[in-house]
């Protein structure tokens, strides 16, 4: 099971956005494995895109995702199943970023059903090394950085 760290960034918020997925290697070092950007975005959108990229990267191997986005973890573990059952509506109306919610939940739900994904919330910007690295790369991605090639 891959150990992945995700983060998203928009500056200003809303504004240009970027996201990063960092894979934790066996020796505890992190390396970027997925980066992306949107011209007009928000922190929330980029956090969701990072989780989508992490699940796509993990594939059948599955993953443990460390994220400082309590919102997206709640979407996946508490709210999305009910929204889906109600035709992708909240009890009080529409869902913001619905296209991201549907795509992310579509990836998450089958993996969760077979125990191939675990979500762990980490407090952001408190010095957790790989969370800080994910933040650093999300900001680089916002400015156009690509995943570095490895020899």
PyMOL commands that set and color helices and strands:
alter all, ss='L'
color gray80, all
select helices_A, chain A and resi 43-61+70-85+98-113+129-142
alter helices_A, ss='H'
color red, helices_A
select strands_A, chain A and resi 2-10+15-24+30-41+63-67+117-121
alter strands_A, ss='S'
color yellow, strands_A
deselect
rebuild
show_as cartoon
